[in-house]
């Protein structure tokens, strides 16, 4: 104890902390800030685009059109999860570059350990909470759904989605095959949504007519049920095989390669799981897309597992 007080009086402990832990703490704070701001921006941008195009309308009664509520809820839950995993993945990439630039090295800063992933995921989760909850719960209060309280239902679903996405980001952030799979399926889902929305766009009149389902090519040239059952499974098989082949070519581990095909569809399937198969017992449009999303996870896993079983290359990396 006398030696400790002597070192403290001479400032040795302060200098050791500043030189040893100070740069790491500042580095972690910068990663946290990047994850926080990116997730908040992604969440607000997605909702802003959807609200701007009148794709979501909560100021009405959903009586007789209950599935419209489930479709919109599925989209919002997916937006929340995309914001978290996207913010964490970007913060991890930024953190690896920043660590080399400022000279902070070690297993807690280069992405190999769990510390950086936890910090990035926590920052993204908190940023998404502050952006998503006010922009979704408050508009949903005006919705009228006879068996449900719209505001409470929205808050519970978005909150659950953010917690699940934060846990998922702890696993996927920094793992290139998994984060790539989520990014690819997110881009494809947005492309399908834009094409489907344009198909429902009349020459004159309001932009949004029919609800567009997540991960479904909702165009008039295809029958409603088959396009919901087959859009996501077909995309999961093709994209899952391509992502797994690229992962194998880059010598990533067999485990990451096998899981890459299902990670992207899993995010969409979780959104449908929380959004529900639909309140209506007459209309089955949401239930058909719900079933297709669940099948896509298994279908995407099959080709990636087959690719992972290919003969090993010289060296595999995590």
MOQUI-V122771 format. One line per field, one symbol per residue. ss: DSSP state (@ for helix, = for strand, . for the rest). A space follows every 10 residues. Layout:
ss: ???
//
This chain:
ss: .@@@@@@@@@ .@@@@@@@@@ @@@@@@@@@@ @@@@@@@@@@ @@@@@@@@@@ @@........ =....@@@@@ @@@@@@@@@@ @@@@@@@@@@ @@@@@@@@@@ @@........ ....@@@@@@ @@@@@@@@@@ @@@@@@@@@@ ...==..=.@ @@@@@@@@@@ @@@@@@@@@@ @@...@@@@@ @@@@@@@@@@ @@@@@@@@@. .......... .......... ...@@@@@@@ @@@@@@@@@@ @@@@@@@@@. .=.@@@@@@@ @@@@@@@@@@ @@@@@..... ....@@@@@@ @@@@@@@@@@ @@@@@@@@.. ......=.
//
